[in-house]
Amino acid sequence: MSDFPVSGLVSPEILQASLGRSDLVILDIRSTAEGGRAAFEAGHIPGAVHSDYAADGWRARIGNAPGMLPPLDHLAALAGRLGTRPESRVVIVPAGLAATDLAAAARVYWTLKLIGHGQQAILDGGFKGWQAAPERQVATGPSQPRPAEPYPVVVKQELRSTADATFVAARGKLATLVDARAASYFDGREKAAEATRAGHIPGAVSRDYAAAFDTVTGKLKSRDDLGALYGSVPGGPAISYCNTGHTAALNWFVLSEVLGRDEVSLYDGSMTDWTQDPERPVATAAG
């Protein structure tokens, strides 16, 4: 598996050549929106195990914020139940249908990296891309993980920004805040149900995460295209956020893992967490 990337994206061709390896864990994360367990059992990459992104608790509701980092013991048990060991090469497989399921893969990727795992990649194009070549085998039937002990978590705290850290960074201009939402949310014309106010964190720049996704191929856009999309984001530390830390995970992935920027973190609570405290400022397009 010498061509297998330590991090980032992996092509269907490289994954196909790696099937059967004892250290390979293929995580198919299709949730109910993409057919969930039924879709997995109807067809998946040989050897893959299923983990419903929504139902398995990759994110947790804390207070009124639905996308927070879950307790570490839960993540340790979840990773172990799915067969992930420190030496595992993990491939995360989204449906490949839309930017939102690619963002789910990016959030799982970020979570594994945050708990200390060092070797994970997202299948470029997801399961849709895998199926595009008829010679690639597709298996059927239930998920059959090979459970391991709870994962030995070693938190990489620098990957995560809390509300307090984001507040300090925004007030002191210590990092660029990158808002992954559509313009209607950024401008304050609409908001997530759990957010108490509409708008964005003052000083943030807008980069709609959906622009990183190629709707024709179902893949992430090329590195050159992504460089053009994100190239004007100021250098130095950056904090990616959205409404719930879901779509922001894709911007984090692009900036950190594809474009190779240092000091990029994800604010998992994002606007649904930020707006719970009336002392935290919110800006709109109208000022």
N, C-alpha and C positions, 0 to 999 in steps of 0.2 A: 504494500500500500504506500509505496514511496511517493507517489504523486498526490496522495490525499492531503489536502490543506490542513494545517493546524487550526486555522480559524478562517472565517469568511464564507465563501460560496464553494460548493462542489458541483461539478457537472454530472449529468446522468451517466456519461460514459465512464468517468472515474468511479462512480458509485457501483456501476455494473461490474467493473473489473474487481471490485473489493468485496462483492457478496460472498458470504460464507466465512469471512474472517471472524475468529473467536472474539476479537476485541471491538467488533463493529456493533453499534446499537443504532437502529433506525427507528426514529420516533415519528410516527404519523399522527399529526395533531388535529386532524379534522374534527370540528365540533358540530353541533346540531345544524348550524347554518349551512354546512357543507355536506350534510348527510350523516355525520357522526359515526357511531359504531357500525350502523347498517351499511354505510358506504364503504367503510374499511373492510368489513367482512365480504362485501361483494367484489372487492378488488383492491390489492395493495402490493407494494414492493415485497418480494420474497424476504422473509426474515424480519419484517417490520413489526413493531409493537404499537398498539394504539394508546394514545393519551389524549382525551378530549380536552382541548385547551380551556374551554369554559367550565366544564364540570369537574375536572381534576384538581382545580384550585391552584393554577399557576399565578393567579392574582386573588386578592382577598378584599372583601369589603371591611373597612375599618371606619367606624362612624358612618358618615354619609359619603365617603369616598370609596368607590367600588373597585379601584384598580391598584390597590396598594400591594407592596411586597408581603407575601404571607409569612407566618412564623417560620423560623429557620428549621425547626424540628419537622414541620410539615414538609418542607422542601427536601430535607434529607431523606425522609421516608418515601416521598414520591419518586425521587431520583433512584433510590435503591429498588423500589418495587418495579420500576421499569428496566432494571438491569444495568444501571449506570454505575460504573466503578471508576476510580481515578485514572486508570489506564485506558478507559473506553474511548473509542473514536465515535462520536455521536453525530448522526446526520438527522437534521430536523426537516420533516417533509410537510409543507403546507399543501393545501388543495391545488394551488396554482391558478386560481380562478379570478382573484381580485387583489388589489393592494392591501385590503384589510386582512386577508389570511396570510399574506407575506409578513405583515406587521406582527401577527400572532407568532409566527416563527421567529421573528426578531426578538420578541419579548421572551420567548422560551430560551433562546440563545443567550440573551443578556442575563437571565436568571441563572442559568447554568454557570456562566462565567463569573457572576457575582458570588456564587457559593464556592468558587475555587476550582471549577473544572476548567481544563485548559485546552481541550481538543473537541471542538464542535464546529459544525458547518451547516449551512442551509442548502438544501437541494435547489439549485437554480431552476425555476420553472415548475417546481413542485410535482405532485403526482400527475397533473395534467401533462407536464413536459415529459415525464417518464413514459406515459402512455402514447406519446406522439410517434414513437418508433415501434412498429408492430413486432419487431424481433425481441423486444425486451419482455421478459416474463412477468406475469402478474399472478399473484397467489390469491387464494380466497380462504375464507374461514375466520374463526375467532383469533383474537390476539393471544399470543403465547409467550409472554415475557419470561426471562430467566432471572428471577429476583436476586438481588444482592443485599448486603447489609445496608442500613441507612448510610447515606453518603457522608463522608467525613468533611463537614463544611469548614472552609476557611474563607471568611468573608473578605471580599475585595471592596471595601467601603467606598473607595474612590470612584466606583462606577455608579454610585447612587447619590442623588441630591435630595435632601429632605426639604420641607417647607422652610425651616429656619435657615439652612444653608443657601437656599435659593433666594430668600429675602435679603440676606447679607450680600450675596453676589450681585443681585439686581441693584440694590441701593448704592453699593460701592463700585459698580461697574467692573466687578472682578471677573466676570465671565459674560459671554454672549448668550442670551437666552434665545433659543430657536423654537418657534411655535409651529407645530406640525399640522395644525388644523386648517380647514378651508377658510377662505377670506371672510365668509359670513360670521364665523365664530370669532376670528381674530378682530374683526371690526366691531363686534358687539351686536350684530343684528340677530343672532340666535345664540343659545347656550345649551349645554348639557342639562338634563333634568335635575341632577344632583348639585349642580353649581348654583350658588346663591346670587351671583352677579354675572352679567355678560361682559365680554371684552378680553383683554390680554394683560399679561404682566408688563408693566411699564418698561420700555427700552427693548422689548423683544423684537426679533426680526421674524418675518413670516416665510415659511418654506412648507407648502402643502405637501405632505408625505406622498400623496397619490401621484405626484409628478415623477417620482422615482420608479414607478412601475410601468412596464411596457404592456399595454392592454392587448397587443397583437400576439406577442410571444408568451405572455404570462411570466416573464422573467424580470429581474431587476434590470434597469437600463445599463448601458455600457459604462465603464469607468470614465471614459471621456465625457459622455453625456452627463453623468453625475457630477463630474468636476465642474462642468459648465453651470449646472443647476445650483450647486452649493458653493462655488468658488468665491462668491462675494460675501459669504459669511465671514466676518472678521476673524483673524487668527487668534490664537490663545485659547484658554479654557472655554468650553461651551456646555450649556445645560439644555437638553432636549425635553420639551414638555408638550402636552396636548390637553385633552379633557381627563383621561383616565390612565395615562401611561401606556396606552396600547399603540396608537399610531405613531407616537413619539419614539417608540422603540425602533421603528424603521429608519427614522432620521438619525437616531443614535448609531444604528448599524452602518448606515452609509458613511457617516462622518468618521466613525472610529475604525470600523473593520474593513471598509472598502477603500476609503480615501486616506486612511492611516493617520488621522489626526490624534494628537495626544490630548489628555485631560478633557475627554468628553464624557459627561455623565447623564443619567436619565433621572428626571424627577417623576417618580412613579405615581405620586399623588396627583400631580398636575392641577388643572383648574378646579376640579371637583373638591380637592383638598385645600388648595390655596384660598378659595373664596369662603371657606368655613369661618375664617377669622376676619371680621370686618376691618381690622387694623391693617390688613395686607392690601396694598393699593391695586386697583384695576383700571386700565386705560381703554378707551374706545377710539374708533376712527374720528368721532366727533370731538374728541378731546376729553 
